[in-house]
Amino acid sequence: MTQLFLYGLFMDIEALASMGLSPEVKGKALLTDYRIQVADRATLVPAKDSTAYGLLVCLTEPEVELLYSSPSVAAYQRSEIEVTLMDNGGSEAAIVYNLPPMAVGSDVNRVYASDLARLVRKLEFPSSYAHEIEVSA
């Protein structure tokens, strides 16, 4: 199993299930010194003293490949990170898929940002995080 940190609309477990994936949710997590940036889709960018929130999930490697095989996420690159679990403060190694800096667009997809802010509220992440996403739109 591959442990992934999901931070955009891929945090919608029901949507993942509709794609035929069976994620095992490990819990809500945060990544320090990064912030979310919404352009066409979400990406994480280094930002000292910032925090990005997401879900720590486990998927099989074939499921990971399926998830990131769509043309809309083909430019995302895999890297290793350490996240902090929100329920117990424990540190966990994870894989994250992120856009390289030169691939981040400047046009904001307002529908995506609105949907993501709604999902962030549904998952009960801090309301300030949902507001940060909305303001970026």
Residue frames as a rotation matrix with the C-alpha (Angstrom) as fourth column:
MET 1
0.578 0.816 0.000 0.00
0.816 -0.578 0.000 0.00
0.000 0.000 -1.000 0.00
THR 2
-0.498 -0.672 0.548 1.10
0.664 -0.702 -0.257 3.53
0.557 0.236 0.796 -0.76
GLN 3
0.072 0.462 -0.884 0.46
0.886 -0.437 -0.156 6.22
-0.458 -0.772 -0.441 1.84
LEU 4
-0.377 -0.098 0.921 -0.66
0.737 -0.634 0.235 9.44
0.561 0.767 0.311 0.10
PHE 5
-0.528 0.269 -0.805 -1.31
0.422 -0.739 -0.524 12.97
-0.737 -0.617 0.277 1.27
LEU 6
-0.310 0.548 0.777 -4.34
0.885 -0.132 0.446 14.21
0.347 0.826 -0.444 -0.68
TYR 7
-0.652 -0.074 -0.755 -5.08
0.501 -0.789 -0.355 17.95
-0.570 -0.609 0.552 -0.52
GLY 8
-0.868 0.383 -0.318 -7.39
-0.497 -0.672 0.549 18.92
-0.003 0.634 0.773 -3.41
LEU 9
0.094 0.991 -0.092 -10.69
-0.994 0.099 0.049 17.51
0.058 0.087 0.994 -4.62
PHE 10
-0.166 -0.210 -0.964 -9.12
-0.244 0.956 -0.166 14.04
0.956 0.207 -0.210 -4.41
MET 11
-0.944 -0.087 0.319 -9.95
-0.327 0.097 -0.940 14.35
0.051 -0.991 -0.120 -0.68
ASP 12
-0.002 1.000 0.015 -13.53
-0.994 -0.001 -0.108 13.50
-0.108 -0.015 0.994 -1.71
ILE 13
-0.729 -0.351 0.587 -13.55
-0.412 0.911 0.032 9.82
-0.546 -0.219 -0.809 -0.76
GLU 14
0.221 0.885 0.409 -16.95
0.062 0.406 -0.912 9.25
-0.973 0.227 0.035 -2.39
ALA 15
0.692 -0.036 -0.721 -15.58
-0.682 -0.361 -0.636 10.58
-0.237 0.932 -0.274 -5.69
LEU 16
-0.429 -0.898 -0.101 -12.58
-0.898 0.413 0.150 8.24
-0.093 0.155 -0.984 -5.40
ALA 17
-0.480 0.337 0.810 -14.91
-0.085 0.901 -0.425 5.31
-0.873 -0.273 -0.404 -4.77
SER 18
0.626 0.766 -0.147 -16.90
-0.185 -0.038 -0.982 6.25
-0.757 0.642 0.118 -7.89
MET 19
0.321 -0.624 -0.713 -13.62
-0.943 -0.143 -0.299 5.87
0.084 0.769 -0.634 -9.82
GLY 20
0.761 0.034 -0.648 -13.30
-0.110 0.991 -0.076 2.30
0.640 0.129 0.758 -8.53
LEU 21
-0.357 -0.928 0.107 -10.73
-0.201 -0.035 -0.979 3.15
0.912 -0.371 -0.174 -5.86
SER 22
0.656 0.534 -0.533 -10.84
0.367 0.392 0.844 1.87
0.659 -0.749 0.062 -2.28
PRO 23
-0.175 -0.789 0.589 -8.89
-0.255 -0.542 -0.801 4.34
0.951 -0.290 -0.107 -0.15
GLU 24
0.277 0.129 -0.952 -8.15
0.869 0.389 0.305 3.49
0.410 -0.912 -0.005 3.46
VAL 25
0.465 -0.049 0.884 -8.38
-0.126 -0.992 0.012 6.79
0.876 -0.117 -0.467 5.32
LYS 26
-0.217 -0.652 -0.727 -5.69
0.766 0.347 -0.541 7.11
0.604 -0.674 0.424 7.98
GLY 27
0.203 0.372 -0.906 -6.83
0.873 -0.487 -0.004 10.55
-0.442 -0.790 -0.424 9.13
LYS 28
0.946 0.090 0.312 -6.67
0.209 -0.904 -0.374 14.27
0.248 0.419 -0.874 8.65
ALA 29
0.202 -0.955 -0.219 -3.14
0.931 0.117 0.346 15.64
-0.305 -0.273 0.912 8.35
LEU 30
0.958 0.016 -0.287 -1.24
-0.049 -0.975 -0.217 18.86
-0.283 0.222 -0.933 7.88
LEU 31
0.302 -0.875 0.378 1.89
0.936 0.197 -0.291 19.81
0.180 0.442 0.879 6.01
THR 32
0.627 -0.097 -0.773 3.82
0.362 -0.842 0.400 22.72
-0.689 -0.530 -0.493 7.49
ASP 33
-0.253 -0.739 -0.624 5.68
-0.115 -0.618 0.778 25.35
-0.961 0.268 0.071 5.49
TYR 34
-0.895 0.139 0.423 3.42
0.443 0.167 0.881 24.84
0.052 0.976 -0.211 2.45
ARG 35
-0.410 0.843 -0.347 0.28
-0.349 -0.497 -0.794 26.61
-0.843 -0.204 0.498 1.31
ILE 36
-0.077 0.492 0.867 -2.37
0.763 0.589 -0.266 25.58
-0.642 0.641 -0.420 -1.16
GLN 37
-0.629 -0.041 -0.777 -2.58
-0.411 -0.831 0.376 27.42
-0.660 0.555 0.505 -4.46
VAL 38
0.122 0.746 0.655 -5.57
0.505 0.522 -0.688 27.02
-0.855 0.414 -0.313 -6.75
ALA 39
-0.708 -0.191 -0.680 -5.10
-0.515 -0.519 0.682 27.61
-0.483 0.833 0.269 -10.46
ASP 40
-0.280 0.620 -0.733 -6.80
-0.713 0.377 0.591 25.17
0.643 0.688 0.336 -12.83
ARG 41
0.545 0.311 -0.779 -6.46
0.318 0.783 0.535 22.59
0.776 -0.539 0.328 -10.03
ALA 42
0.938 -0.208 0.276 -4.84
-0.339 -0.404 0.849 22.67
-0.065 -0.891 -0.450 -6.60
THR 43
0.322 -0.894 -0.313 -1.12
0.376 0.424 -0.824 22.47
0.869 0.148 0.473 -5.92
LEU 44
0.848 -0.153 -0.507 1.09
0.477 -0.197 0.857 23.04
-0.231 -0.968 -0.094 -2.90
VAL 45
0.445 -0.732 0.517 3.80
0.174 -0.495 -0.851 25.68
0.879 0.468 -0.093 -2.88
PRO 46
-0.224 -0.600 -0.768 6.52
0.920 0.131 -0.370 26.19
0.322 -0.789 0.523 -0.27
ALA 47
0.178 0.299 0.937 5.58
-0.059 -0.948 0.314 29.00
0.982 -0.111 -0.151 2.11
LYS 48
-0.754 -0.562 -0.340 7.33
0.310 0.152 -0.939 29.47
0.579 -0.813 0.059 5.43
ASP 49
-0.939 0.344 0.011 4.98
-0.117 -0.291 -0.950 29.56
-0.323 -0.893 0.314 8.43
SER 50
-0.196 0.904 -0.379 2.01
-0.964 -0.108 0.242 28.34
0.178 0.413 0.893 6.36
THR 51
-0.654 0.078 0.753 0.02
-0.257 0.913 -0.318 25.12
-0.712 -0.401 -0.577 6.67
ALA 52
-0.410 0.556 -0.723 -1.71
-0.793 0.174 0.584 22.97
0.451 0.813 0.369 4.09
TYR 53
-0.271 0.440 0.856 -4.37
-0.673 0.549 -0.495 20.48
-0.688 -0.711 0.147 5.18
GLY 54
-0.199 0.246 -0.949 -5.37
-0.851 0.437 0.292 17.17
0.486 0.865 0.122 3.66
LEU 55
0.778 0.468 0.419 -6.16
-0.600 0.751 0.275 13.52
-0.186 -0.465 0.865 4.15
LEU 56
-0.504 -0.863 0.044 -3.65
-0.840 0.501 0.206 10.77
-0.200 0.067 -0.978 4.68
VAL 57
0.649 0.756 0.089 -4.89
-0.681 0.629 -0.375 7.71
-0.339 0.182 0.923 2.79
CYS 58
-0.487 -0.732 0.477 -3.56
-0.344 0.663 0.665 4.36
-0.803 0.160 -0.574 1.64
LEU 59
0.679 0.578 -0.452 -4.08
-0.659 0.211 -0.722 3.08
-0.322 0.788 0.524 -1.91
THR 60
0.478 -0.536 0.696 -2.55
0.517 0.812 0.270 0.22
-0.710 0.230 0.666 -3.82
GLU 61
-0.511 -0.749 -0.421 0.10
0.038 -0.509 0.860 1.27
-0.859 0.423 0.289 -6.33
PRO 62
-0.717 0.312 0.624 -2.22
0.691 0.192 0.697 0.38
0.098 0.930 -0.353 -9.29
GLU 63
0.408 0.892 -0.196 -4.89
0.910 -0.414 0.014 2.63
-0.068 -0.184 -0.981 -7.72
VAL 64
0.157 -0.449 -0.880 -2.36
0.220 -0.853 0.474 5.47
-0.963 -0.268 -0.035 -7.40
GLU 65
-0.840 -0.509 0.188 -1.40
0.251 -0.057 0.966 5.04
-0.481 0.859 0.176 -11.05
LEU 66
-0.266 0.839 0.475 -5.08
0.935 0.105 0.338 5.11
0.234 0.534 -0.812 -12.05
LEU 67
0.493 0.489 -0.720 -5.73
0.724 -0.689 0.027 8.23
-0.483 -0.534 -0.694 -9.97
TYR 68
0.168 -0.538 -0.826 -2.88
-0.165 -0.841 0.514 10.15
-0.972 0.050 -0.230 -11.59
SER 69
-0.530 -0.340 0.776 -3.32
0.622 0.467 0.629 8.84
-0.576 0.816 -0.036 -15.13
SER 70
0.568 0.809 0.149 -5.86
0.735 -0.417 -0.535 11.48
-0.370 0.413 -0.832 -16.17
PRO 71
-0.005 -0.572 0.820 -4.52
0.823 -0.468 -0.321 14.17
0.567 0.674 0.473 -18.54
SER 72
0.658 0.344 0.670 -5.68
0.009 -0.893 0.450 16.85
0.753 -0.290 -0.590 -16.07
VAL 73
0.862 -0.378 0.338 -3.12
-0.408 -0.122 0.905 15.65
-0.301 -0.918 -0.259 -13.49
ALA 74
0.847 -0.524 0.090 -0.44
0.484 0.690 -0.539 14.23
0.221 0.500 0.838 -15.81
ALA 75
0.275 -0.780 0.563 2.01
-0.061 -0.598 -0.799 17.05
0.960 0.185 -0.212 -14.98
TYR 76
0.756 0.038 0.653 1.89
-0.640 -0.163 0.750 16.32
0.135 -0.986 -0.099 -11.25
GLN 77
-0.034 -0.874 -0.484 5.12
-0.362 0.463 -0.809 14.90
0.932 0.148 -0.332 -9.87
ARG 78
0.803 0.298 -0.517 5.53
0.253 0.614 0.747 12.42
0.540 -0.730 0.418 -7.06
SER 79
-0.235 -0.895 0.378 7.65
-0.332 -0.292 -0.897 13.29
0.914 -0.336 -0.228 -4.03
GLU 80
-0.023 0.128 -0.991 8.13
0.775 0.629 0.063 12.16
0.632 -0.767 -0.114 -0.45
ILE 81
-0.151 0.055 0.987 7.04
-0.417 -0.909 -0.013 14.32
0.896 -0.413 0.161 2.49
GLU 82
-0.785 0.050 -0.617 6.40
0.570 0.448 -0.689 14.13
0.242 -0.893 -0.380 6.23
VAL 83
-0.157 0.805 0.573 2.94
-0.178 -0.594 0.785 15.09
0.971 0.021 0.236 7.46
THR 84
-0.970 -0.057 0.237 1.53
-0.239 0.028 -0.971 15.53
0.049 -0.998 -0.040 10.95
LEU 85
-0.433 0.861 -0.268 -1.65
0.628 0.501 0.596 13.68
0.647 0.090 -0.757 11.91
MET 86
-0.382 0.341 0.859 -4.17
-0.390 -0.902 0.184 16.07
0.838 -0.265 0.478 13.38
ASP 87
0.643 0.750 -0.154 -5.69
-0.185 0.347 0.920 13.62
0.743 -0.563 0.362 15.85
ASN 88
0.887 -0.302 -0.348 -2.51
0.456 0.469 0.757 12.66
-0.066 -0.830 0.554 17.71
GLY 89
0.766 -0.596 -0.242 0.30
-0.557 -0.803 0.214 14.90
-0.322 -0.029 -0.946 16.42
GLY 90
0.301 -0.655 0.693 2.23
0.248 0.756 0.606 11.90
-0.921 -0.011 0.390 15.12
SER 91
-0.036 -0.432 -0.901 4.50
-0.826 -0.495 0.270 12.24
-0.563 0.754 -0.338 12.11
GLU 92
0.430 0.242 0.870 3.99
0.230 0.902 -0.365 10.03
-0.873 0.357 0.333 9.05
ALA 93
-0.746 -0.633 -0.207 5.91
-0.138 -0.157 0.978 9.59
-0.652 0.758 0.030 5.81
ALA 94
0.357 0.892 0.278 3.73
0.278 0.183 -0.943 10.03
-0.892 0.414 -0.182 2.75
ILE 95
-0.652 -0.384 0.654 3.78
0.731 -0.089 0.676 10.53
-0.202 0.919 0.339 -0.98
VAL 96
0.173 0.690 -0.702 2.36
0.128 -0.723 -0.679 13.72
-0.977 0.027 -0.213 -2.46
TYR 97
-0.154 -0.138 0.978 1.71
0.986 0.044 0.161 14.60
-0.065 0.989 0.129 -6.08
ASN 98
0.311 0.137 -0.940 2.37
0.327 -0.945 -0.029 18.22
-0.892 -0.298 -0.339 -6.88
LEU 99
0.909 0.002 0.418 2.84
0.400 -0.290 -0.869 20.48
0.119 0.957 -0.264 -9.88
PRO 100
-0.192 -0.977 -0.095 6.35
0.978 -0.199 0.070 21.66
-0.087 -0.079 0.993 -10.62
PRO 101
-0.181 0.142 -0.973 6.58
0.393 -0.897 -0.204 25.47
-0.902 -0.419 0.106 -10.12
MET 102
-0.856 -0.207 -0.473 6.81
-0.283 -0.578 0.765 26.25
-0.432 0.789 0.436 -13.85
ALA 103
-0.804 0.594 0.024 3.58
0.406 0.520 0.751 24.32
0.434 0.614 -0.659 -14.53
VAL 104
-0.325 0.699 -0.637 1.43
0.784 -0.178 -0.594 26.34
-0.529 -0.693 -0.490 -12.09
GLY 105
-0.242 0.334 0.911 -0.91
0.763 -0.514 0.392 28.60
0.599 0.790 -0.130 -14.03
SER 106
-0.990 -0.125 -0.070 -2.04
0.142 -0.806 -0.574 32.03
0.016 -0.578 0.816 -12.93
ASP 107
-0.415 0.908 0.058 -5.73
-0.614 -0.326 0.719 31.77
0.672 0.263 0.693 -13.85
VAL 108
-0.848 0.166 0.503 -7.89
-0.400 0.423 -0.813 30.60
-0.348 -0.891 -0.293 -10.95
ASN 109
-0.619 0.702 -0.352 -10.57
0.146 0.543 0.827 28.00
0.772 0.461 -0.439 -11.59
ARG 110
-0.626 0.386 0.678 -13.29
-0.730 -0.595 -0.335 29.58
0.274 -0.705 0.654 -9.44
VAL 111
0.497 0.817 -0.292 -15.58
-0.667 0.575 0.473 26.54
0.555 -0.041 0.831 -9.63
TYR 112
0.152 -0.548 -0.823 -12.76
0.354 0.807 -0.473 24.28
0.923 -0.219 0.316 -8.45
ALA 113
-0.812 -0.507 0.291 -11.90
-0.037 -0.452 -0.891 26.70
0.583 -0.734 0.348 -5.61
SER 114
-0.204 0.833 0.514 -15.53
-0.932 -0.325 0.158 26.89
0.299 -0.447 0.843 -4.51
ASP 115
0.640 0.419 -0.644 -15.92
-0.305 0.908 0.287 23.10
0.705 0.013 0.709 -4.61
LEU 116
-0.193 -0.808 -0.556 -12.69
0.409 0.449 -0.795 22.66
0.892 -0.381 0.244 -2.66
ALA 117
-0.772 -0.034 0.635 -13.70
-0.470 -0.642 -0.605 25.20
0.428 -0.766 0.480 0.01
ARG 118
0.293 0.949 0.119 -17.01
-0.874 0.215 0.436 23.35
0.388 -0.232 0.892 0.39
LEU 119
0.532 -0.162 -0.831 -15.17
0.113 0.986 -0.120 20.01
0.839 -0.030 0.543 0.76
VAL 120
-0.597 -0.801 0.051 -12.75
0.132 -0.160 -0.978 21.52
0.792 -0.577 0.201 3.31
ARG 121
-0.431 0.537 0.725 -15.74
-0.868 -0.467 -0.169 22.60
0.248 -0.702 0.667 5.42
LYS 122
0.606 0.691 -0.395 -17.40
-0.592 0.723 0.357 19.19
0.532 0.017 0.847 5.06
LEU 123
0.265 -0.612 -0.745 -14.20
0.390 0.775 -0.497 17.51
0.882 -0.159 0.444 6.27
GLU 124
0.953 0.258 -0.160 -14.14
0.257 -0.401 0.879 19.97
0.162 -0.879 -0.448 9.22
PHE 125
-0.173 -0.984 0.053 -10.74
0.924 -0.180 -0.338 21.46
0.342 -0.010 0.940 8.55
PRO 126
-0.473 -0.014 -0.881 -10.22
0.578 -0.760 -0.299 24.94
-0.665 -0.650 0.367 10.05
SER 127
0.600 0.785 0.157 -12.67
0.671 -0.386 -0.633 27.48
-0.436 0.486 -0.758 8.63
SER 128
0.421 -0.529 -0.737 -9.73
-0.378 -0.841 0.387 29.82
-0.825 0.115 -0.554 8.05
TYR 129
-0.633 -0.660 0.404 -8.37
0.054 0.484 0.874 27.29
-0.772 0.575 -0.271 5.55
ALA 130
-0.020 0.727 0.687 -11.63
0.946 0.236 -0.223 27.27
-0.324 0.645 -0.692 3.57
HIS 131
0.800 0.301 -0.519 -11.55
0.217 -0.952 -0.217 31.07
-0.559 0.061 -0.827 3.62
GLU 132
-0.126 -0.939 -0.320 -7.94
-0.307 -0.269 0.913 31.07
-0.943 0.213 -0.254 2.34
ILE 133
-0.634 -0.041 0.772 -9.06
0.597 0.608 0.523 28.94
-0.491 0.793 -0.361 -0.62
GLU 134
0.408 0.881 0.240 -12.05
0.874 -0.301 -0.382 31.18
-0.265 0.366 -0.892 -1.35
VAL 135
0.614 -0.221 -0.758 -9.97
-0.064 -0.971 0.231 34.36
-0.787 -0.093 -0.610 -1.18
SER 136
-0.490 -0.864 0.118 -7.51
0.004 0.133 0.991 32.92
-0.872 0.486 -0.061 -3.68
ALA 137
-0.292 0.485 0.824 -10.38
0.933 0.333 0.134 32.64
-0.210 0.808 -0.550 -6.16
